[in-house]
Amino acid sequence: MKLSTFIGDKAFYRRLIAVSLPLILQQLVTASIQIVDNVMVGRLGETAIGAVSVVNQLFFVVIITTFGVISGSTIYMAQYYGAKNQSKLNQTYRITLYASLLVAFIAFIIFSVADTFLIQIFTTNPVTIGLAEDYISIIRWGLFGFAISIAISSSLRVVGITKPLLWISVFTIVLNTVLNALLIFGLFGFPELGVIGAAIATAIARFVEAALSLWYMWRRQNVFKWDWTRIFAVEFSLIKAILIIGFPLLLNEIFWSLGQTTFLYAYSTRGDGALAAMNITNSISQITFVLFQALGTASAVFVGNKLGENKLVEAQDNAKRLVFAAGVVAVAIGVVLFVLSGLFTDFYSIAELTKSWAIFNIRVNALFVPLYTMNVTLFFIIRSGGDTKSTLLMDSGFMWLVAVPAALSLAFFTALPITWMFLIVQGTEFFKVLFSISRYNKKRWVRNLATETPLVTV
């Protein structure tokens, strides 16, 4: 295949930059502020880092599950937008919002009645458990703000609206950081609350973000029309179609997030120092993930919208160009991360051994960025066409058949340090890429869902 197949014209790249750049900047700001927040908690010691790390992992499961629940509706949303079907577009938006809030409500109940049980899966240190309980008792309230924000931002992204999301995120992230500084350390007369202060700051920021997102949707309404008299007006056949397309995605996200949680459990067998190292690794490595949300949005716009317009050949051409462009950027990001790997660890009040573990793992992530990016790009492209069974096999299916058994085997049947455990587990990405390419080449994702009736879809 010729290289020119993977290179688009100027119009393609201008549109790609217009859609993706605000999201990349948003993710860079988010990653940078998260590093600062993590450093603030890190000044409280390894126990505090471990407590926050455990709770954040539990919330990570909720976040990913939410994405899974709303993925089916956003796939249809992207194609209905391409097909200019306003009625179905509005209905899918309502479904997205209600589904997200339902996940938040269920998670809130679970974190209210089973918080100690969940925390004790990762640590037996009573101090760490106590701090984690304090943290989760506050931050769980922010779930409802997150649910509203993620539903609105996901809906706007699939139709190519990204700039307002950047400014909302910048404001709320800066607010979160300022509140963290005031409430964790008790600056300018505020109470010194430590881990509890970090939880309060995050919960407040979540609700502010939700309020700004709702305000934008209400004021503009340039794509999604919101009629209070029709807030529950949704066709059952559309719900049924979305459930069938979305159920494999929901399973994927649940099992994928549980797989990530299992990885942390496996690494936690090496002690609280390993938990702290993984927290730092994940925080700093966020710089590598600036591409991922942008790729999801670009796939919806350049592939999903085109499929909805019934421009199937153009959708396939755009998919190839996205793979190539993402690969080039991924290499550059990996180099930057490798060079900066040891820059931030000195700000943490942790042992030198823990720092060395974190630096090693960050460099592993830096080397594997092109592989991660290839897998993510193919995942979003295939998802855009509704081939959700393939995405289930590619992502969580591969994880639970290969990566999770590898992590647990290394944890319980070897004495390898966390660094070599992490390297081996991440190395399974090589085999995942080969499997993802095979599913992409089958082209079952090349479908126009907008012209299929829900009954045909099922």
Buried (B, 14 or more C-beta within 10 A) or exposed (E): EEEEEBEBEEEBBEBBEEBBBBBBBBBEBBBBBBBBBBBBBBBBBBBBBBBBBBBBBBBBBBBBBBBBBBBBBBBBBBBBBBBEBEEBBBBBBBBBBBBBBEBBEEBBEBBEEEBEEBBBBBBEBEBBBBBBBBBBBBBBBBBBBBBBBBBBBBBBBBBBBBBBBBEBBBBBBEBBBEBBBBBBBBEEEBEEBBBBBBBBBBBBBBBBBBBBBBEBBEEEEEBBEBEEEEEEEBEEEBBBBBBBBBBBBBBBBBBBBBBBBBBBBBBBBBBBBBBBBBBBBBBBBBBBBBBBBBBBBBBBBBBBBBBBBBBBEBBBBBBBBBBBBBBEBBEEBBEEBBEEBBEBBEBBEBEEEBBBBBBBBBBBBBBBBBBBBBBBBBBBBBBBBBBBBBBBBBBBBBBBEBBBEBBBEBBEEEEBBBBEBBBBBBBBBEEBBEBBBEBBEEBBBBBBBBBBEBEEBE
